[in-house]
Amino acid sequence: MNLYFKTLSKQTKSLCRACSVTFGSKDFSVAVEHCGSRNAHHLFEKSPRRDPLAYNNLLFEYSRNGLNHEALTLFAGLGRYGFSVDGLTLSCTLKACGCLFDQLSGKRVHCQCVKSGFLGDVSVGTSLVDMYMRTEGVRDGRKVFDEMREKNVVSWTALLAGYAQNGLHDSAVELFFQMQVKGVKPNPLTFVTVIGALANRGVVEEGSQIHTTVIKSGYESSTFVCNSLITMYSKSGGIRDARVVFDNLDSRDAVTWNSMIAGYVKNGLDLEAFRMFYLMNLAGEKLTQPLFVTLIKSCANLKKLCFARQLHCRVLRCGLEFDPNIRTALMVAYGKCTEMDDAFKMFSMMQGVRNVVSWTAMISGYLQNSAMERAVNLFCQMSREGVRPNDFTYSIILTAQPSISVLQVHAQVVKVNYDRSPTVGTAMLDAYIKTGNIKEAAKVFKLIDGKDIVTWSAMLAGYAQVGEIDGAVKIFLKLAKEGIRPNEFTFSSVIHACAGPTAAAEQGKQFHTLSIKTRLNNALCVSSALVTMYAKRGNIESANEVFKRQWERDLISWNSMISGFAQHGQGKKALQIFEDMRRKQIKMDGITFIGVISACTHVGLVDEGQRYFEMMVKDQHISPKMEHYSCMVDLYSRAGKLENAVDIINGMPFPAGAAVWRTLLAACHVRRNLELGKFAGEKLISLQPQDSAAYVLLSNIYAAAGNWQGRAVVRKLMDERKVKKEAGYSWIEVKNKTYSFLAGDRSHPMAEHIYSKLEELSFRLKDMGYQPDTNYVLHDVEDEHKAAILSQHSERIAIAFGLISTPAGTPIQIVKNLRICGDCHNVIKLISLIKRREIVVRDTNRFHHFKGGVCSCGDYW
């Protein structure tokens, strides 16, 4: 037999030279092997004797060698040769149609199948299914499959693979289980296809079931199948299961090693990936292009420049230095290691073969290294050289603001029809949110097709960022209605929105409950948001409970708890948290010390505050910012040490900002220091001429000193500059509805009942010896009128409404947009005693917890 083939081979080579010999089917088959398909076609045309088998052999060779156009041309000339078709002819032609994505030609061949009576042939039917699935004709492919009288494992696998190719992974998995019910035993390709579908779905439980079936079918040693299992487990987060499959495999190929290494990288275990690479080297496995790309990506993740350079050397030794994917991966690695010169050298050497991926990688590298201008210039150059940006390019360049115009990029995005893309749309709305344009962000959001959870979360976070609580809550409810499962970042954003002063108190609790139901409450970003939300909403006890239950804590949690205790007048607890941080060697930042110094400020711990300020500078090496100096000025001012406060201002390394002068001015108002107050007021007005607080505080200082002429001058200046005084509002939430009141407000439908309650309280207060402190009414009117003004302050109206609208014993919580006055502070202490209610008032400075006639601030605020 071997002698026959050797003789035939010699004959074929001779025939290739002469091109004049008559071929039989066997001879022609050898000619194809030795001369190539195109030469064989030439020989076939020249041959005076042709037979159907030779024809089919040529058609088969065309199909096998990817010469699909030639296969269709040969099939089209069938009638000219006078041959009849058979199953092999039709199957090869249908394969060519599928490879060319030519469904029209495929349908013509389908007609030929019907005419020639081969529709019942299982191989032809399977080829039809495969052709339709390859050309996105899923319904037609399924129809052909259903009409097949005979089906084998190849037929089922063709349909299953078609579903997977078209992204119908659920249908592919469902078909696999139907196949088993029908008693059709899967082959290795079937397993690989269904495991691939499960990998894309990220489903571990069903993947484990398939794995069990693989073992039962005797394919647990198949390298082909096990490679797909490794990939499936890796994509689903089951990297340990992937390693078990890897370790139990006797025969490993390059794909096996690469799949395991890629799995480690995907799961963030880059060091494990390098350990596996070391084992691969010991095993003597040949290094491949995909492996280099994966490992270089791992170097980028670890920011290990030395590893990247070593791999670069290995790439050169293996002769793969011109591979564009490897070069792009090296560019990314050098960029992440801040070696932009090396990255640009790689990019420059790609002249002539640069594609959108390499351009985008270079732009991204500059952006990561804060070289915004160079990134924008490269983006413009890319367009000039005719390289069309893709969705990722647009997504990253939108982060280059303010170096780039969001409106201009938006216009380009609309022109190339990327405005509906989830990735570009999300980047676009995020860019608008960062510029404060929430309305334009909302327009972009509406246009995005197939919004994913990232898009929804970005829009929700945008509303939360600008304080639009209603917008944030509506987005959350809408995504839930559309069946999208919120993730931890969604909950974090909506809970942060509920921390706003105008948010309904129960909303935050409801989202906390939802996070528990979805088992996301222990996610770090969610629990940290809960600590912040409860602390800002006046429920410091709940904030502390969440804080204590946190499995892990980030700096946000620690800072929120410190500032929360400080704002609620529990300075010693705040300092205990800080000392706990120090013991656990948690790295602190400037915000930590703002909270700590504020805690000292609210309880009058002046020496401790000074000590913590020095600790921040000397021990933690944190340079003080304006906020820190403002806290120190506040610390000394509240304690009446105005000279020390002035020394802090004079010792600052930069000019004092408005916040510092406002703090000093407020202290001068409390301490009745007209001279220093006038100086601080003038400084504040010069910095913020449209800020009403500066004028009001200064005029109040004049009024408190009885200098009505000076007060009139300040008020006149306000009128000339058209500066309007901010009205004092108080909010209270009753039965999930928020009500707001102004001083002397009679607009509420229950106004008569409210004022009746105020009158009742007035009598009870007098019985307890209360006398109005008219010094807090800074108007030149009679004392009797001053007392009437005090009795109608907005916080008192809100409390009266709370008393008549809620059951006895229920805590009352109100929010005021200005600082509570001293007289109201005394009155609310007495009301808490008279009515046996806990009353929480949040003003601009802090929380006041009134209970049993005592306030948590200890009358120091």
C-alpha positions in Angstrom: 0.0 0.0 0.0 2.8 2.4 0.9 4.5 1.5 -2.4 1.3 2.4 -4.2 1.1 5.8 -2.7 4.8 6.5 -3.3 4.3 5.6 -7.0 1.1 7.7 -7.2 2.9 10.6 -5.6 5.6 10.4 -8.3 3.0 10.2 -11.0 1.2 13.3 -9.6 4.3 15.4 -9.5 5.0 14.4 -13.1 1.4 15.3 -14.1 1.8 18.7 -12.4 4.6 19.4 -14.8 3.0 18.1 -17.9 -0.6 19.2 -17.2 -1.8 16.6 -19.8 -2.7 13.5 -17.9 -6.1 12.0 -17.4 -7.1 11.8 -13.6 -9.1 9.3 -11.7 -10.5 10.1 -8.3 -7.6 8.7 -6.3 -4.9 10.3 -8.5 -6.7 13.6 -8.2 -6.8 13.4 -4.5 -3.0 13.0 -4.5 -2.6 15.9 -6.9 -4.5 18.1 -4.6 -2.2 17.2 -1.7 1.0 17.8 -3.6 0.1 20.7 -6.0 -2.3 22.8 -3.9 -6.0 23.4 -4.5 -5.6 26.1 -7.1 -3.2 24.0 -9.3 -5.5 21.0 -8.8 -8.5 23.0 -10.2 -6.3 23.8 -13.2 -5.5 20.1 -13.7 -9.2 19.3 -13.3 -10.2 21.7 -16.0 -7.5 20.3 -18.4 -8.4 16.7 -17.7 -10.4 15.1 -20.6 -12.0 12.6 -18.2 -13.7 13.9 -15.1 -15.7 11.9 -12.6 -18.0 13.1 -9.7 -15.6 11.7 -7.1 -12.8 13.9 -8.4 -15.2 16.8 -8.4 -16.2 16.3 -4.8 -12.5 15.8 -3.8 -11.7 19.2 -5.3 -14.7 20.8 -3.6 -13.7 19.2 -0.3 -10.2 20.5 -0.6 -11.5 24.0 -1.3 -13.6 23.8 1.8 -10.9 22.3 3.9 -8.3 24.9 2.9 -10.6 27.9 3.4 -11.0 28.7 -0.4 -14.7 29.3 0.0 -15.2 31.6 -3.0 -13.6 29.0 -5.2 -15.9 26.3 -3.7 -19.0 28.4 -4.6 -17.6 29.0 -8.1 -17.0 25.3 -8.6 -20.5 24.5 -7.3 -22.1 27.1 -9.6 -20.4 25.2 -12.6 -22.0 21.9 -11.6 -24.5 22.0 -14.4 -21.9 22.7 -17.0 -20.1 19.4 -16.1 -23.4 17.5 -16.1 -22.8 16.0 -12.6 -25.5 15.2 -10.1 -24.9 16.4 -6.5 -24.6 14.2 -3.4 -24.5 14.8 0.3 -20.8 15.6 0.4 -21.2 18.2 -2.4 -24.0 20.0 -0.6 -22.3 19.8 2.8 -19.1 21.3 1.5 -20.9 24.1 -0.3 -23.0 24.9 2.7 -19.9 25.2 4.8 -18.4 27.6 2.4 -21.6 29.8 2.5 -21.4 29.8 6.3 -17.8 30.8 6.3 -18.5 33.6 3.8 -21.5 34.8 5.9 -23.5 34.4 2.6 -27.0 33.4 3.7 -28.4 34.2 0.2 -26.2 31.6 -1.5 -26.9 29.3 1.4 -30.6 29.5 0.8 -30.0 28.7 -2.9 -28.1 25.6 -1.9 -31.0 24.8 0.5 -33.3 24.8 -2.5 -31.0 22.5 -4.3 -31.1 20.2 -1.2 -34.9 20.0 -1.5 -34.9 19.5 -5.2 -32.3 16.7 -5.1 -34.0 15.0 -2.2 -31.0 15.2 0.2 -32.9 17.2 2.8 -33.3 13.9 4.9 -29.5 13.3 4.8 -28.3 13.9 8.4 -25.0 15.5 7.2 -26.7 17.8 4.9 -29.3 18.8 7.5 -26.5 19.4 10.0 -24.6 21.6 7.5 -27.8 23.6 6.9 -28.2 24.2 10.6 -24.6 25.3 10.8 -24.9 27.6 7.8 -28.0 29.4 9.1 -26.5 29.8 12.6 -23.2 31.2 11.2 -25.2 33.8 9.2 -27.4 34.8 12.2 -30.4 33.0 10.8 -31.2 31.5 14.2 -34.9 30.9 13.5 -34.2 29.2 10.2 -31.5 27.1 11.7 -33.8 25.9 14.4 -36.6 25.2 11.9 -34.3 23.0 9.8 -33.2 21.2 13.0 -36.8 20.6 14.1 -37.7 19.2 10.7 -34.8 16.8 10.5 -36.1 13.2 10.7 -32.7 11.9 11.8 -30.4 13.8 14.2 -27.0 12.8 15.6 -24.7 14.3 18.2 -23.1 16.5 15.4 -26.6 17.9 14.6 -27.3 18.8 18.2 -23.8 20.3 18.6 -24.2 22.4 15.5 -27.4 24.0 16.9 -25.9 24.3 20.3 -22.8 26.0 19.0 -25.1 28.3 16.9 -26.9 29.5 19.9 -23.6 30.2 21.7 -22.2 32.1 18.7 -25.2 34.3 18.6 -25.1 35.1 22.3 -28.0 33.0 23.2 -26.2 31.3 26.0 -29.3 30.4 28.0 -30.8 28.6 25.0 -27.5 26.7 24.5 -27.5 25.4 28.0 -31.2 24.5 27.8 -30.6 22.6 24.6 -27.8 20.7 26.2 -30.1 19.4 28.9 -32.8 18.6 26.2 -30.2 16.6 24.3 -29.5 14.5 27.4 -33.2 13.8 27.9 -33.4 12.6 24.3 -30.6 10.1 25.1 -28.0 11.7 22.8 -24.5 11.3 24.2 -22.5 14.5 24.0 -19.1 14.5 22.3 -16.1 16.6 23.4 -17.1 19.4 21.0 -20.5 19.5 22.6 -19.0 19.8 26.0 -16.6 22.5 25.0 -19.5 24.5 23.4 -21.9 24.3 26.4 -19.1 25.0 28.9 -18.1 28.1 26.8 -21.7 29.3 27.0 -21.7 28.8 30.8 -18.4 30.7 31.0 -20.0 33.7 29.3 -23.0 33.5 31.8 -20.7 33.2 34.8 -22.8 30.4 36.3 -20.9 28.1 38.6 -23.7 25.7 39.8 -24.7 24.6 36.3 -21.1 24.5 35.3 -20.4 22.0 38.1 -23.3 19.9 36.8 -21.8 19.8 33.3 -18.4 18.9 34.9 -20.1 15.9 36.5 -21.5 14.9 33.2 -18.0 15.2 31.6 -16.7 12.8 34.2 -19.6 10.4 33.7 -19.0 10.5 29.9 -15.3 9.6 30.3 -13.9 12.9 29.0 -12.3 14.1 32.3 -8.8 13.4 30.7 -9.6 15.2 27.5 -7.3 18.2 27.2 -9.7 19.8 24.8 -12.6 19.6 27.3 -10.6 20.4 30.4 -9.2 23.6 28.8 -12.8 24.9 28.5 -13.5 23.8 32.1 -10.5 25.8 33.4 -11.7 28.9 31.4 -15.3 28.5 32.7 -14.3 28.2 36.4 -11.9 31.1 36.0 -14.5 33.4 34.4 -17.0 32.5 37.1 -14.6 33.3 40.0 -14.0 29.6 40.8 -10.2 29.8 40.4 -9.6 27.0 42.9 -11.9 24.7 41.0 -10.0 25.6 37.8 -6.7 24.7 39.5 -8.1 21.3 40.6 -9.0 20.6 36.9 -5.5 21.7 35.9 -3.7 19.6 38.5 -5.7 16.4 37.6 -4.9 16.7 33.9 -2.1 14.4 32.7 -1.7 15.8 29.2 -1.4 19.6 29.0 -0.9 21.8 26.0 0.0 25.4 25.5 -3.8 26.3 25.7 -4.0 24.6 29.1 -1.2 26.6 30.6 -2.4 29.8 29.1 -5.9 29.3 30.3 -4.7 28.7 33.9 -2.4 31.8 33.8 -5.1 33.9 32.2 -7.6 32.7 34.9 -5.2 33.9 37.7 -4.8 37.3 36.0 -8.6 37.7 35.5 -9.2 36.9 39.2 -6.5 39.5 40.3 -4.0 36.8 41.4 -1.1 38.1 39.3 1.6 36.7 41.5 0.0 33.2 41.2 0.0 33.8 37.4 3.8 34.3 37.5 4.2 31.2 39.7 2.3 29.2 37.1 4.5 30.7 34.4 7.6 29.5 36.3 6.1 25.9 36.4 5.4 26.1 32.7 9.0 27.0 32.0 10.1 24.0 34.1 7.7 21.8 32.0 9.5 22.9 28.9 6.3 24.2 27.3 6.7 26.5 24.3 5.8 30.1 25.0 3.0 31.4 22.7 1.7 34.8 21.7 -1.4 34.7 23.9 0.7 33.7 26.9 3.0 36.7 26.5 0.0 39.1 26.2 -1.5 37.6 29.4 1.7 37.8 31.4 2.5 41.4 30.2 -1.0 42.4 31.3 -0.2 40.9 34.7 3.0 43.0 34.9 0.8 46.1 34.1 -1.6 45.1 36.9 1.3 44.7 39.4 3.1 47.7 38.0 6.3 45.6 38.0 8.6 47.2 35.5 11.4 44.7 36.0 9.1 41.8 35.1 7.8 43.6 32.0 11.4 44.3 30.8 12.3 40.6 31.3 9.3 39.5 29.3 10.2 42.0 26.6 13.6 40.3 26.3 11.9 36.8 26.1 9.6 38.2 23.3 12.7 39.3 21.4 14.3 35.9 21.8 11.2 34.1 20.6 11.0 36.3 17.5 7.6 37.8 18.4 8.6 41.4 18.7 6.6 42.4 15.7 3.3 41.0 17.0 1.0 44.0 17.3 -0.9 42.5 20.3 2.3 42.0 22.2 3.6 45.5 21.4 0.3 47.0 22.6 0.4 45.0 25.8 4.0 46.2 26.4 2.9 49.8 25.8 0.1 49.4 28.4 2.6 47.9 30.9 5.2 50.6 30.4 2.4 53.2 30.7 1.1 51.8 34.0 4.7 51.7 35.3 5.0 55.4 34.5 7.6 54.8 31.8 5.8 56.8 29.1 9.0 57.3 27.1 9.4 53.6 26.6 5.7 53.2 25.8 6.0 55.9 23.2 9.1 54.2 21.7 7.0 51.0 21.3 4.3 53.0 19.7 6.7 54.8 17.3 8.1 51.5 16.1 4.6 50.4 15.1 4.6 52.8 12.2 2.4 51.4 9.5 0.7 48.8 11.6 -0.9 51.0 14.3 -4.6 50.3 14.8 -7.2 51.8 17.0 -6.2 49.6 19.9 -2.6 50.8 19.9 -3.6 54.4 19.6 -6.1 54.0 22.4 -3.6 52.3 24.6 -1.2 55.2 24.1 -3.8 57.8 24.9 -4.9 55.9 28.0 -1.3 55.7 29.2 -0.9 59.5 29.0 -4.2 60.0 30.9 -3.1 57.6 33.6 0.1 59.6 34.0 -1.8 62.9 34.2 -0.5 64.1 30.8 -3.9 65.4 29.7 -2.6 67.7 27.0 -0.5 65.0 25.3 -3.4 62.6 25.4 -5.7 65.1 23.7 -3.0 65.9 21.1 -2.6 62.2 20.3 -6.4 61.8 20.1 -6.5 64.7 17.5 -3.5 63.2 15.6 -5.2 59.9 15.5 -8.2 61.4 13.7 -5.9 63.3 11.3 -4.3 60.0 10.3 -7.6 58.5 9.5 -7.8 56.1 12.4 -11.4 56.0 13.6 -11.8 56.0 17.4 -13.7 53.1 18.9 -16.1 53.1 21.9 -13.2 52.7 24.4 -11.3 55.5 22.8 -14.2 57.9 23.3 -14.8 56.6 26.8 -11.3 57.3 28.0 -10.8 60.7 26.2 -13.9 62.0 28.0 -11.9 61.8 31.3 -9.4 64.4 29.9 -11.6 67.3 30.9 -11.0 70.2 31.3 -8.3 69.7 28.6 -11.0 68.6 26.2 -14.5 69.9 25.5 -17.2 67.5 26.5 -19.6 69.1 24.0 -17.1 68.7 21.1 -16.6 65.0 21.9 -20.3 64.6 22.3 -20.8 66.0 18.7 -18.3 63.5 17.3 -19.9 60.6 19.2 -23.3 61.5 17.7 -21.8 61.6 14.2 -20.4 58.1 14.5 -23.5 56.7 16.2 -21.8 55.8 19.5 -24.2 58.0 21.6 -26.4 54.9 22.3 -23.4 52.7 23.3 -23.5 51.8 27.0 -19.7 52.4 27.5 -19.5 55.7 25.6 -22.9 56.9 27.0 -21.9 56.1 30.6 -18.6 58.0 30.1 -20.5 60.9 28.5 -23.0 61.3 31.3 -20.2 60.9 33.9 -18.3 63.8 32.2 -21.4 66.0 32.2 -22.0 65.2 35.9 -18.4 66.2 36.8 -19.0 69.6 35.1 -22.3 70.0 37.1 -24.5 69.6 34.0 -27.0 67.1 35.4 -29.7 67.9 32.9 -27.5 67.1 29.9 -26.4 63.9 31.7 -30.0 62.9 32.1 -30.6 63.4 28.3 -27.6 61.2 27.5 -28.8 58.6 29.9 -32.2 58.3 28.2 -30.6 57.6 24.8 -28.4 54.8 25.9 -29.5 51.4 24.6 -29.2 48.3 26.7 -28.3 50.2 29.9 -26.2 48.0 32.2 -25.9 48.3 36.0 -22.8 50.5 35.6 -24.8 53.1 33.5 -27.7 53.1 36.0 -25.3 53.5 38.9 -23.5 56.3 37.2 -26.7 58.3 36.7 -27.8 57.6 40.3 -24.4 58.7 41.6 -24.8 61.9 39.6 -28.1 62.8 41.2 -26.6 62.0 44.6 -23.6 64.2 43.9 -25.6 67.3 43.2 -28.1 66.6 46.0 -31.1 65.7 43.9 -32.4 63.0 46.2 -35.7 62.5 44.4 -33.9 61.9 41.1 -31.6 59.4 42.7 -34.4 57.5 44.3 -36.5 57.5 41.1 -33.5 56.0 39.2 -33.1 53.3 41.8 -36.8 52.4 41.7 -36.8 52.4 37.9 -33.9 50.1 37.5 -35.5 47.7 40.0 -38.7 47.8 38.0 -36.8 46.9 34.8 -35.5 43.8 36.5 -31.9 45.0 36.8 -30.2 43.7 40.0 -28.5 46.6 41.9 -24.9 46.1 42.9 -23.0 47.4 45.9 -22.1 50.6 44.1 -25.7 51.3 43.3 -26.7 50.9 47.0 -23.7 53.0 48.1 -24.8 55.9 45.8 -28.5 55.9 46.8 -27.6 55.6 50.5 -25.3 58.6 50.1 -28.1 60.5 48.5 -30.3 59.7 51.5 -27.7 61.3 53.8 -28.8 64.8 52.5 -30.6 67.0 55.0 -33.8 67.2 52.9 -34.0 63.4 52.3 -36.8 61.6 54.1 -35.5 59.9 57.2 -37.1 56.5 56.4 -35.6 56.3 52.9 -32.2 55.5 54.1 -33.6 52.8 56.4 -35.5 51.3 53.5 -32.5 51.0 51.3 -30.6 49.5 54.3 -33.3 46.8 54.5 -33.0 46.2 50.7 -29.2 45.9 50.9 -29.7 43.2 53.6 -32.2 41.3 51.5 -29.8 41.3 48.5 -26.9 40.4 50.9 -24.9 43.5 49.9 -25.1 45.3 53.2 -21.7 44.0 54.3 -20.0 45.2 51.1 -17.4 47.8 52.2 -18.7 50.7 50.1 -22.3 50.0 51.3 -21.5 49.7 55.0 -19.4 52.8 54.9 -22.2 54.7 53.2 -24.6 53.5 55.9 -22.3 54.8 58.6 -22.2 58.2 56.9 -25.9 58.2 56.3 -27.0 57.4 59.8 -24.5 59.8 61.3 -25.7 62.7 59.1 -29.4 61.8 59.6 -29.1 62.2 63.4 -29.0 58.5 64.3 -25.5 58.2 65.7 -26.4 55.0 67.6 -27.3 53.1 64.3 -24.2 54.5 62.7 -22.1 53.1 65.5 -23.9 49.7 65.3 -23.1 49.4 61.5 -19.5 50.5 62.2 -19.0 47.8 64.9 -20.4 45.1 62.6 -18.2 46.0 59.6 -16.1 43.0 58.6 -13.5 45.4 57.2 -13.2 49.1 57.4 -11.9 51.7 55.0 -10.8 55.2 55.8 -14.2 56.5 54.9 -15.8 54.4 57.7 -13.3 55.6 60.4 -13.6 59.3 59.3 -17.4 59.1 59.2 -17.5 57.7 62.7 -15.1 60.3 64.1 -16.9 63.3 62.4 -20.3 61.7 63.3 -19.5 61.6 67.0 -18.1 65.1 66.8 -21.2 66.5 65.1 -23.4 64.9 67.8 -21.4 66.4 70.6 -19.8 63.1 71.7 -16.3 64.4 71.4 -14.7 61.8 73.8 -16.1 58.9 71.8 -14.8 60.5 68.6 -11.3 60.7 70.2 -11.6 57.1 71.3 -12.2 56.0 67.7 -9.2 58.1 66.6 -7.0 56.4 69.2 -8.2 53.0 68.1 -7.1 54.0 64.6 -3.7 54.9 65.9 -3.3 51.5 67.7 -4.3 49.6 64.6 -1.9 51.8 62.5 -4.6 52.9 60.1 -3.2 55.4 57.7 -4.9 58.8 58.3 -5.5 61.7 56.0 -6.4 65.4 56.3 -10.2 64.6 56.7 -9.4 62.4 59.8 -7.9 65.4 61.5 -10.7 67.8 60.5 -13.0 65.4 62.4 -10.7 65.1 65.4 -10.1 68.8 65.8 -13.9 69.4 65.3 -14.6 66.9 68.1 -12.3 68.9 70.4 -14.0 72.1 69.3 -17.5 70.9 70.1 -16.6 69.9 73.7 -14.1 72.7 74.4 -10.9 70.5 74.5 -8.6 73.3 73.4 -5.3 71.8 74.5 -6.1 68.4 73.0 -7.1 70.1 69.7 -3.8 71.9 69.6 -1.9 68.6 70.3 -3.7 66.8 67.5 -3.0 69.6 65.1 0.7 69.3 65.9 0.5 65.5 65.6 -0.9 65.9 62.1 1.9 68.1 61.0 4.9 66.6 62.8 4.0 62.8 63.1 1.7 62.2 60.1 3.4 64.8 57.8 0.1 66.1 56.5 0.3 69.7 55.3 -2.5 71.8 56.9 -5.1 73.1 54.4 -7.5 76.0 54.8 -10.1 73.6 56.4 -7.6 72.7 59.2 -6.8 76.3 60.0 -10.5 77.1 60.0 -11.0 74.3 62.5 -8.3 75.7 64.8 -9.8 79.2 64.5 -13.1 77.7 65.5 -11.5 75.8 68.4 -10.1 79.0 69.9 -13.0 81.2 69.0 -15.6 79.0 70.7 -13.5 78.9 73.8 -13.4 82.7 73.8 -9.6 82.8 73.0 -10.0 85.2 70.1 -6.4 86.4 70.3 -5.2 82.8 69.7 -7.6 82.6 66.8 -6.1 85.8 65.3 -2.5 84.4 65.9 -3.5 81.3 63.9 -4.8 83.5 61.0 -1.6 85.6 61.0 0.6 82.4 61.1 -1.1 80.8 58.1 1.2 80.2 55.0 -1.4 81.6 52.7 -4.1 84.3 52.9 -7.1 83.3 55.0 -10.2 82.2 53.0 -13.8 83.1 53.5 -14.5 80.1 55.8 -11.8 81.3 58.3 -13.1 84.9 58.4 -16.7 83.6 58.7 -15.8 81.4 61.7 -14.1 84.3 63.4 -17.0 86.7 62.6 -19.5 84.3 64.1 -17.4 84.0 67.3 -17.2 87.8 67.5 -21.0 87.9 67.3 -21.3 85.4 70.2 -18.6 87.2 72.3 -19.9 90.7 71.4 -16.5 91.8 70.1 -17.4 94.7 67.9 -13.9 95.8 66.9 -12.6 92.5 65.8 -16.0 91.5 64.4 -15.9 94.6 62.2 -12.5 93.7 60.9 -13.4 90.1 60.2 -16.7 91.2 58.6 -14.9 93.6 56.2 -12.5 90.9 55.2 -15.3 88.4 54.5 -17.4 90.9 52.5 -14.3 91.7 50.4 -13.9 88.0 49.6 -17.5 87.2 49.1 -19.5 90.4 48.4 -22.6 88.4 47.5 -22.7 86.2 50.7 -25.5 87.4 52.8 -24.1 85.7 56.0 -21.2 88.2 56.1 -23.6 91.2 56.2 -26.1 89.6 58.6 -23.4 88.6 61.1 -21.8 92.0 61.0 -25.2 93.8 61.3 -26.1 91.6 64.2 -22.8 92.5 66.0 -23.8 96.2 65.6 -27.3 95.5 66.8 -26.1 93.5 69.8 -23.9 96.4 70.8 -26.9 98.8 70.4 -25.2 100.5 67.5 -28.3 100.8 65.3 -26.6 103.3 63.0 -23.8 100.9 62.2 -26.4 98.2 61.6 -28.3 100.5 59.2 -25.1 101.2 57.2 -24.6 97.4 56.7 -28.2 96.9 55.7 -28.0 99.7 53.2 -24.9 98.2 51.7 -26.8 94.9 51.3 -29.6 96.8 49.5 -27.2 98.6 47.2 -25.5 95.4 46.2 -28.8 93.6 46.0 -27.8 90.9 48.5 -30.8 89.1 50.0 -30.7 87.7 53.5 -31.2 83.9 53.6 -34.5 83.1 55.2 -34.5 80.8 58.2 -36.2 77.5 57.4 -36.9 74.4 59.5 -37.9 71.0 58.1 -39.7 68.1 59.8 -40.7 64.8 58.3 -44.0 63.2 59.3 -45.3 60.0 57.8 -42.7 60.0 55.0 -43.6 63.6 54.0 -41.4 66.6 54.6 -42.9 69.9 55.8 -41.0 73.2 55.8 -41.7 76.3 57.9 -40.6 79.9 57.9 -40.5 82.2 61.0 -44.1 83.4 61.6 -45.4 80.9 59.0 -49.2 80.6 58.8 -49.4 79.0 55.4 -49.9 75.4 56.6 -53.5 74.1 56.6 -53.1 73.2 60.3 -51.7 76.7 61.2 -54.5 77.3 63.7 -53.7 74.1 65.6 -50.0 74.8 65.4 -50.3 78.2 67.0 -52.7 76.9 69.6 -50.0 74.4 70.6 -47.4 77.2 70.7 -49.7 79.2 73.0 -50.2 76.2 75.2 -46.4 75.6 75.4 -46.0 79.3 76.2 -48.1 79.0 79.3 -46.3 75.8 80.4 -42.9 77.5 79.9 -43.9 80.5 82.0 -45.0 78.1 84.8 -41.5 76.6 84.7 -39.9 80.1 85.1 -38.9 80.7 81.5 -38.1 84.3 80.6 -37.4 85.2 76.9 -33.8 86.3 76.2 -34.6 89.2 73.9 -30.9 89.8 73.2 -31.4 87.3 70.4 -33.8 89.6 68.6 -31.6 92.1 66.8 -34.3 94.6 65.9 -34.9 98.0 67.4 -38.4 97.2 68.8 -40.1 96.9 72.1 -39.2 93.9 74.3 -42.8 92.6 74.2 -42.6 92.5 70.4 -39.2 90.8 70.6 -40.7 88.1 72.8 -43.4 87.5 70.1 -40.8 87.3 67.4 -38.8 84.7 69.4 -42.0 82.6 70.0 -42.5 82.3 66.2 -39.1 81.1 65.1 -39.3 78.4 62.5 -37.9 75.6 64.7 -40.6 76.2 67.3 -43.3 76.0 64.7 -41.9 72.8 63.3 -41.7 71.3 66.8 -45.3 72.3 67.6 -46.4 70.7 64.3 -44.5 67.5 65.3 -46.2 67.4 68.7 -49.7 67.5 67.2 -48.9 65.2 64.3 -47.1 62.3 66.0 -48.0 59.9 68.8 -47.0 60.8 72.4 -43.4 59.7 73.2 -42.3 59.6 69.5 -38.9 61.3 68.9 -39.1 64.5 66.9 -36.3 65.5 64.5 -36.0 68.8 62.7 -33.4 70.4 60.4 -32.7 74.1 60.3 -30.7 75.9 57.6 -29.3 78.4 60.0 -27.7 78.3 63.5 -30.2 77.8 66.3 -30.5 80.8 68.6 -29.7 80.6 72.3 -33.3 81.4 73.4 -34.7 78.6 71.2 -32.1 76.3 72.6 -33.3 77.0 76.1 -37.0 76.6 75.1 -36.5 73.3 73.4 -34.7 71.9 76.4 -37.8 72.7 78.5 -40.2 71.3 75.9 -38.3 68.0 75.9 -38.9 67.9 79.7 -42.5 69.0 79.5 -43.6 66.7 76.8 -41.2 63.9 77.7 -40.0 63.7 74.1 -36.5 63.4 72.6 -36.1 66.3 70.2 -33.1 66.3 67.7 -32.3 69.6 66.0 -29.7 69.7 63.2 -28.5 73.2 62.5 -25.6 74.4 60.4 -23.1 73.6 63.1 -24.0 70.3 64.7 -26.7 68.0 66.1 -28.5 68.9 69.3 -30.1 66.0 71.1 -32.6 67.4 73.7 -33.9 64.9 76.3 -35.2 65.4 79.8 -34.4 69.1 79.8 -30.7 68.6 78.8 -28.9 69.0 75.5 -26.1 66.8 74.3 -24.0 69.9 73.5 -23.8 70.8 77.2 -24.7 74.4 76.2 -21.4 74.7 74.4 -21.9 75.3 70.7 
